[in-house]
Amino acid sequence: MKGRRLLALAAPLVAVAAGVATFACFVPDYSQRVAATANVAPSKDAYTLKVGDELDPGALDGMTKSLKLTTVRAVLNPRGGLKGRWNGSCGRDARVPAGAKVFCFNAADDRSTEWYPQGITGVSDARADERWGTERPLLVSWYDEDRRGVDKSARLTFVNTRTGTYRHVLLVWPYRNAQGRITYEPIGTRATDTGIHAGGLAWYGNRLYVADTGSGLRVFDMRRIFDLGKNGSTARRDLVGLHDGTYHAYGYRYVMPQVLSYVPNKQSGEPCTSEGTPNHSWLSVNRTGQDTLVTGEWCEDDRGRVAQFPLTDPGSGPNGRSAPASGDLVTDGQGHAVPASVMRLPASHIQGGATANGMWWFTRNVPGDERPYPPGQNSNVGELLRARWSNGFKDVRRTAISFGPEDLYCWRGQHRMWTIAEHPGRRALYGMHDPRC
């Protein structure tokens, strides 16, 4: 993640490099440290969200009149899509654990130093039956790391797991320009030129949640994807929005506008503290019992938190017949989304987290002063933590996994925990078998 590459640290593992099973070991210090502070529960009030009011609904409606609406199924159409590869060499390069199912992007995306992948979600989060029509897609968010030119902020990748093809979609912010015309720009660039990090991704019904670190959650709608094939152009890679009557998106064919946001109800101090307004670093969906949106913090110490927000019924999904609020966060009479729980994380440097059936999984990069692996290596290998919750995370176990692991996604029907290794040339989308997922 941005600003986190300095954390890449750990090392290892001849066993992983050789393609044999990685080892797991019990680490009592994590759970002991958390248990010592478990009685001081993090504040729910600090996590409370409200709907943001900065979006111009007229601009969003104007896009519908000016551009051609399309569907997830159309974006997943293999014709014209980029070609990836299942079980390619990217798994070896990224030091993916043996036995994982691996998807490799094409050479340009694998080696890109402009775009870095971060969030991951899929149809198992979106639908109880794990199908979107006839397809079972995976989705990945990327952020623009290149600071030499304009900031394109964030894009979304739809992976057709059946055909091994994929497409990129630019995430945009709709607005009216000085002439009152409907246009758009990359999300997060209205106030500054830095864009967003898009470190977490969660798909639920027709809603897509994207983490925006210190600002809250940005929300997109799977029924609001636009194809620039009408009144648009993919020819200009240097333009975005409306120019001389034509819409552009840095050469991308598809754009997806933000439709909603959730922002902190109030500012209450620094992130990574019990009472402070949190960062939203990563996301997932918990479909055990009451469905919840899971959002957690990346922190340099073990004071990071994870919260769960109840979700409304996701509705019908791909047929587009669900009510407008389906898949949104549950709000009270004052319009506040109050978390059902806020818990302290079991370790520092957590990059992603997910939960199912009473178990929790977390990815992390290992700080230099905690290296548990043999010295003398220079391999930035990360960890997968497994734990259970009981007044603190207990029985924390860790397993060495790939370079630079990021967000997590539990594909329940596969019993695989998916993540993505972010580093150029060591980049892989992969799922590790775990019967508890």
DAVENFEN-V398641 format. One record per backbone hydrogen bond with DSSP energy under -1.0 kcal/mol. CO is the residue of the C=O (numbers start at 1). NH is the residue of the N-H. If there is no record, write none. Layout:
BEGIN
[[CO:NH] [CO:NH]]
END
This chain:
BEGIN
[[1:4] [4:7] [5:8] [13:17] [14:18] [15:20] [16:19] [25:398] [28:32] [29:33] [30:34] [31:35] [32:36] [34:37] [37:40] [39:41] [48:265] [49:337] [50:263] [56:60] [57:61] [58:62] [59:63] [60:64] [61:65] [62:66] [63:67] [68:227] [71:75] [72:76] [74:77] [78:81] [82:166] [85:104] [88:91] [89:93] [90:94] [91:96] [92:95] [94:403] [97:100] [101:431] [102:87] [103:429] [104:85] [106:110] [107:111] [110:425] [114:145] [116:143] [118:407] [119:141] [121:139] [122:125] [122:126] [123:127] [126:205] [127:130] [132:135] [135:132] [137:123] [138:159] [139:121] [140:157] [141:118] [142:155] [143:116] [152:154] [153:144] [154:171] [155:142] [156:169] [157:140] [158:167] [159:138] [160:164] [164:84] [165:160] [166:82] [167:158] [169:156] [170:256] [171:187] [172:258] [173:185] [175:183] [177:180] [181:177] [183:175] [185:173] [186:189] [200:211] [202:209] [204:207] [206:222] [207:204] [208:220] [209:202] [210:218] [212:215] [213:280] [216:212] [217:262] [218:210] [219:259] [219:260] [220:208] [221:224] [225:70] [226:255] [227:230] [231:247] [239:250] [241:248] [243:246] [246:243] [247:233] [248:241] [249:252] [253:228] [254:170] [255:226] [256:172] [260:219] [261:52] [262:217] [263:50] [274:43] [282:296] [284:294] [286:292] [291:311] [292:286] [293:309] [294:284] [295:307] [296:281] [296:282] [299:349] [304:345] [305:297] [306:343] [307:295] [308:340] [308:341] [309:293] [310:330] [317:320] [323:326] [325:328] [328:312] [332:335] [336:332] [337:49] [341:308] [343:306] [349:365] [352:363] [354:361] [356:359] [359:356] [360:387] [361:354] [362:385] [363:351] [363:352] [364:383] [367:370] [380:404] [382:401] [383:364] [384:399] [385:362] [386:397] [387:360] [388:394] [392:390] [394:388] [396:27] [397:386] [398:25] [399:384] [402:382] [404:422] [409:418] [410:412] [411:415] [411:416] [415:434] [416:411] [417:432] [418:409] [419:430] [423:426] [428:421] [429:103] [430:419] [431:101] [432:417] [434:437]]
END
